[in-house]
C-alpha cells in the first residue's frame, strides 16, 4: 500500500478530521454532480500496479 494511507488515520491528520469527512459524506455535501460516462475514466485506463494507489493530482 502506498505511503498515502500508511499513517494511523490514513490520509487524514486526525480522528476528528476523519469523522468530519465522514459526516460530510453522510450529509451528501460530497456527491457526483453528473452521471459518470466511460470517457470520464479514459485517462485512467493505463494505470497499473502502484499507480492505482496514488492520489490523482
Contact map, one row per residue, 1 for C-alpha under 8 A:
111011000000000000000000000000000000000000000000000010000
111111000000000000000000000000000000000000000000010011000
111111100000000000000000000000000000000000000000000000000
011111100110000000000000000000000000000000000000000001100
111111111110000000000000000000000000000000000000000000000
111111110100000000000000000000000000000000000000000000000
001111111110000000000000000000000000000000000000000000000
000011111100000000000000000000000000000000000000000000000
000010111111111001000000000000000000000000000000000000000
000111111111100000000000000000000000000000000000000000000
000110101111100000000000000000000000000000000000000000000
000000001111111011000000000000000000000000000000000000000
000000001111111011000000000000000000000000000000000000000
000000001001111111000000000000000000000000000000000000000
000000001001111111100000000000000000000000000000000000000
000000000000011111110000000000000000000000000000000000000
000000000001111111111000000000000000000000000000000000000
000000001001111111111100000000000000000000000000000000000
000000000000001111111110000000000000000000000000000000000
000000000000000111111111000000000000000000000000000000000
000000000000000011111111100000000000000000000000000000000
000000000000000001111111110000000000000000000000000000000
000000000000000000111111111000000000000000000000000000000
000000000000000000011111111111000000000000000000000000000
000000000000000000001111111111100000000000000000000000000
000000000000000000000111111110000000000000000000000000000
000000000000000000000011111111000000000000000000000000000
000000000000000000000001111111100000000000000000000000000
000000000000000000000001111111100000000000000000000000000
000000000000000000000001101111110000000000000000000000000
000000000000000000000000100111111000000000000000000000000
000000000000000000000000000001111111000000000000000000000
000000000000000000000000000000111110000000000000000000000
000000000000000000000000000000011111000000000000000000000
000000000000000000000000000000011111100000000000000000000
000000000000000000000000000000010111110100000000000000000
000000000000000000000000000000000011111110000000000000000
000000000000000000000000000000000001111111000000000000000
000000000000000000000000000000000000111111000000000000000
000000000000000000000000000000000001111111100000000000000
000000000000000000000000000000000000111111111000000000000
000000000000000000000000000000000000011111111000000000000
000000000000000000000000000000000000000111111100000000000
000000000000000000000000000000000000000011111110000000000
000000000000000000000000000000000000000011111110000000000
000000000000000000000000000000000000000000111111000000000
000000000000000000000000000000000000000000011111101100000
000000000000000000000000000000000000000000000111111100000
000000000000000000000000000000000000000000000011111110000
010000000000000000000000000000000000000000000001111111000
000000000000000000000000000000000000000000000011111111000
000000000000000000000000000000000000000000000011111111000
110000000000000000000000000000000000000000000000111111100
010100000000000000000000000000000000000000000000011111110
000100000000000000000000000000000000000000000000000011111
000000000000000000000000000000000000000000000000000001111
000000000000000000000000000000000000000000000000000000111
